[in-house]
Amino acid sequence: MKLFVTLEPDETGMLVAECPAIPGCVSQGRTEAEALDNIREAIAGCLATRAAHGMPPTIEVREVEVPA
């Protein structure tokens, strides 16, 4: 399964990784590689939890265009 993730530095310099298709699925890391490894682990845990509760694995994420 391929999912989009976002990476954004926080005020302490850590990289915060989030998977928009899975509400609440957030992790972080000191480097990009660490943040991506951690969000992969978080995604696996979130998917397992959602399955255990009979929830769909993800929600729909759409791309929209707005004027610049």
C-alpha positions in Angstrom: 0.0 0.0 0.0 1.3 3.4 -0.9 0.3 6.5 1.1 1.2 10.1 1.1 3.0 11.5 4.1 4.0 15.1 5.0 7.2 16.1 6.7 7.5 19.4 8.5 10.1 20.7 11.0 8.8 21.7 14.4 10.0 24.4 16.7 12.6 22.1 18.2 14.1 21.0 14.9 12.5 17.6 14.8 10.8 16.5 11.6 7.1 15.7 12.2 5.7 13.1 9.8 2.0 12.8 9.3 -0.2 10.5 7.1 -3.2 12.6 6.0 -5.2 9.6 4.9 -5.2 8.2 8.5 -6.5 10.7 11.0 -4.2 11.0 14.0 -1.3 9.1 12.4 1.7 11.2 13.3 5.3 10.5 14.2 8.6 12.3 14.2 12.4 11.9 13.8 15.7 13.7 14.0 16.4 13.1 10.3 14.2 12.6 7.3 15.2 8.9 7.2 14.3 8.4 10.9 11.0 10.3 10.5 10.0 8.1 7.5 10.9 4.9 9.3 8.9 6.1 12.3 5.8 7.0 10.2 5.9 3.7 8.5 5.8 2.0 11.9 3.0 4.4 13.0 1.0 3.7 9.8 1.2 -0.1 10.4 0.0 0.4 14.0 -2.8 2.7 12.9 -3.9 0.3 10.2 -4.0 -2.6 12.7 -6.0 -0.6 15.2 -8.5 0.6 12.6 -9.0 -3.0 11.3 -9.5 -4.2 14.9 -12.3 -1.7 15.4 -13.9 -2.4 12.0 -12.9 1.0 10.6 -11.9 1.5 7.0 -8.1 1.6 6.6 -8.0 5.1 5.4 -10.2 8.1 4.6 -10.3 9.8 1.2 -7.7 12.4 0.5 -8.3 14.7 -2.5 -6.2 17.2 -4.3 -7.9 20.6 -5.0 -6.6 23.6 -6.9 -6.9 27.1 -5.6 -5.8 30.4 -7.1 -2.3 31.4 -6.1 
